[in-house]
Amino acid sequence: MKPIKLSKSVIGNKEKEMVLRVMSDEYLGMGDYVRQFELKLAEYLKNNVVVVNSGTAALHLALVSIGMTAGDEVLVPSITYVATYQAVTATGAIPISCDVDLNTVHIDLKDAEKKVTKKTKAIIPVHYAGSPMDFESLSSFSKKYKLRVIEDAAHAFGSVYPNLNRVGSVGDIICFSFDGIKNITSGEGGAIVTQDKSVLAFVKDARLLGIQKDTDARYEGKRSWAFQVNHQGFRYHMSNIFAGIGLVQLERFESEFKVKRQVLAIAYTKLLSNIDNVECFDINFEHTVPHIFPIKVLKNRDELKEEFSRNNVEVGIHYFPNHKLSYFSDSDLCLPKSEALYDTLLSLPLHPEISHKDQIFICKIIKKFFD
Ligand SMILES: Cc1ncc(COP(=O)(O)O)c(C=O)c1O
């Protein structure tokens, strides 16, 4: 039997044709396809967009753009992908691990409040599993402590807030990931989204080694020869091949990927509703486009994980608490909710090619395990 995969890239003929088209133009670097991808994303998000070659690069550049530097502190939820943390330490700043809310897995602002110091410059809320963090509480928190907000929206492409503003259309700086398994993929990729004109101008140059206004030259199929550089830059720009894939995926998103992910999540919630020892997160899947489908397994999580593996079903754990990783650890730090939650987390397969039959099979494994 073919394994049921936890996640996968869903790539069709249109993406393949697009890659061939880009190749036949014989320019694979950053050019017109990147410009088109940025324009389409900007139209979709109703905001300014700069694309880069990963979500991690987007977070890193966003942090650099607001002047994050050695010794500064950034509030981060412990339960997130390690990329959020690595982006902070790449600037020399210190990620300050905060506990998470048990119902949403969003950063716990009460715990974050205790951790604010004179060195705190920013907060990175993570829209865990695609579910947007409460925007009003985040805004009043950041205003109260005069913090910049860099939203890690890697999971949340296409999700909307309860007032129906799309994630990325409002807020300070928002970062997306388009890696191979995200809600849309460009192979690898990411985006920085903001209304802040100085951040925008900075990241446009910083993604191209800090070369001033090279973006404009590249979009004209040229490059700058006599140029000026006045700050640190990085080689983070996106290639035409990646942008071409992204353009097709964006076109497919609303009618295909978004609907499929939402339907699957609603079906899982229903199928799991009467199974002992299992809890779903209370997420409104009409507003959220889920990137992953984590559940809480209240006992024997690791044994259930083994049972899935015996049945050829890939499952995951999103994520190991980052404050426990030696590079980021503050040895005495205890974050009780993150640590307790971690022991129960298990992510079930979620991608647009999962069938309802697969879901029934997956849920039967859990039911049988606990019967
Ligand atoms: C929460 C979170 N933040 C950041 C990233 C980084 O994105 P990328 O893999 O595109 O660098 C990811 C990717 O998985 C993620 O899940």
The ligand as a MOL file (V3000), in Angstrom:
LIG
                    3D

  0  0  0     0  0            999 V3000
M  V30 BEGIN CTAB
M  V30 COUNTS 16 16 0 0 0
M  V30 BEGIN ATOM
M  V30 1 C 6.2560 28.7720 11.4060 0
M  V30 2 C 7.2870 28.8470 10.3210 0
M  V30 3 N 8.0670 29.9320 10.2340 0
M  V30 4 C 8.9920 30.0580 9.2750 0
M  V30 5 C 9.1980 29.0690 8.3490 0
M  V30 6 C 10.3010 29.2300 7.3590 0
M  V30 7 O 9.9250 29.1690 6.0430 0
M  V30 8 P 10.9150 28.5580 4.9340 0
M  V30 9 O 10.9310 27.0840 5.0970 0
M  V30 10 O 10.2950 29.0010 3.6580 0
M  V30 11 O 12.2580 29.1660 5.1540 0
M  V30 12 C 8.4100 27.9180 8.3820 0
M  V30 13 C 8.5990 26.8560 7.3860 0
M  V30 14 O 8.2650 25.7300 7.5220 0
M  V30 15 C 7.4330 27.7970 9.3940 0
M  V30 16 O 6.6710 26.7050 9.4930 0
M  V30 END ATOM
M  V30 BEGIN BOND
M  V30 1 1 1 2
M  V30 2 1 2 3
M  V30 3 2 2 15
M  V30 4 2 3 4
M  V30 5 1 4 5
M  V30 6 1 5 6
M  V30 7 2 5 12
M  V30 8 1 6 7
M  V30 9 1 7 8
M  V30 10 2 8 9
M  V30 11 1 8 10
M  V30 12 1 8 11
M  V30 13 1 12 13
M  V30 14 1 12 15
M  V30 15 2 13 14
M  V30 16 1 15 16
M  V30 END BOND
M  V30 END CTAB
M  END
